Amino acid sequence: MGESDAFNTSPQSVLALRSVAMPMFANPHGDIFGGWLLSQMDVAGGTVASRRANGRVVTIAITAMTFHRRVFVGDEVSCYAQVVKIGRTSIAVKIKAFARRGRGGPEIEVTEGLFTYVAVDSAGRPCPVPPEDTSDFPC
């Protein structure tokens, strides 16, 4: 089992995004900018939160962000997300990013963070997160 197996095979964790780190997202030494990786994680978490909220969400907080290893040009980056808490209008999502170097090999964990999203209505006002089994919630 690789480093990512315990987290990404959990029933609550899903592969939310996969992309390749390109040269335009790197510094002159070939290291990918942390901001690019953070944005990929935010997109991944936003898709999971939006699905759970059955509608639009906005990011309100990013906490406990930890960069474990560098990401290089050409790495395949996978973001796994897991809803860890649901409030009245908020959804907290733990996101872990893994990199696969070169043409293969195991995924290695490169960063993790806790992202919080708020469900909003069409006017951008916070609205309640629907119960898990409701697909026609009015928000």
Long-range contacts (C-beta under 8 A, 24 or more apart in sequence): 2-106, 2-107, 2-108, 3-98, 3-106, 3-107, 3-108, 3-109, 4-78, 4-80, 4-96, 4-98, 4-107, 4-108, 4-109, 7-80, 7-82, 7-96, 8-78, 8-80, 8-96, 8-98, 10-82, 12-82, 12-83, 13-80, 13-81, 13-82, 14-48, 14-80, 14-81, 14-82, 15-78, 15-79, 15-80, 16-44, 16-45, 16-47, 16-48, 16-79, 16-80, 16-81, 16-95, 17-41, 17-43, 17-44, 17-47, 17-77, 17-78, 17-79, 18-76, 18-77, 18-78, 18-79, 19-76, 19-77, 20-74, 20-75, 20-76, 20-77, 21-71, 21-72, 21-73, 21-74, 21-75, 21-76, 21-77, 21-99, 22-73, 23-73, 25-73, 26-72, 26-73, 30-72, 30-73, 31-70, 31-71, 31-72, 32-70, 32-71, 32-72, 32-73, 32-75, 34-67, 34-111, 37-67, 37-71, 37-77, 37-97, 37-110, 37-111, 38-62, 38-65, 38-113, 40-77, 40-79, 40-97, 41-79, 41-95, 41-97, 41-111, 41-113, 41-115, 42-115, 43-79, 44-79, 44-80, 44-81, 44-95, 45-79, 45-81, 45-93, 45-95, 45-115, 45-117, 46-115, 46-117, 47-81, 48-81, 48-82, 48-83, 48-93, 49-83, 49-91, 49-93, 49-115, 49-117, 49-119, 50-117, 52-83, 52-86, 52-91, 52-129, 52-132, 53-91, 53-117, 53-119, 53-129, 53-130, 53-139, 54-130, 54-134, 54-135, 54-137, 54-139, 55-119, 55-120, 55-121, 55-127, 55-137, 55-139, 56-119, 56-120, 56-121, 56-122, 57-91, 57-117, 57-118, 57-119, 57-120, 58-117, 58-118, 58-120, 58-124, 59-115, 59-116, 59-117, 60-90, 60-116, 60-117, 60-118, 61-115, 61-116, 62-113, 62-114, 62-115, 62-116, 63-113, 63-114, 63-116, 64-112, 64-113, 64-114, 65-111, 65-112, 65-113, 65-114, 66-111, 66-112, 66-113, 67-110, 67-111, 68-109, 68-110, 68-111, 68-112, 69-99, 69-108, 69-109, 69-110, 69-111, 70-110, 71-97, 71-99, 71-110, 72-99, 72-101, 74-101, 74-102, 75-99, 75-100, 75-101, 76-100, 77-110, 78-107, 84-114, 86-129, 87-129, 88-128, 88-129, 89-118, 89-119, 89-126, 89-127, 89-128, 89-129, 90-116, 90-117, 90-118, 90-119, 90-129, 91-116, 91-117, 91-118, 91-119, 91-129, 92-116, 93-117
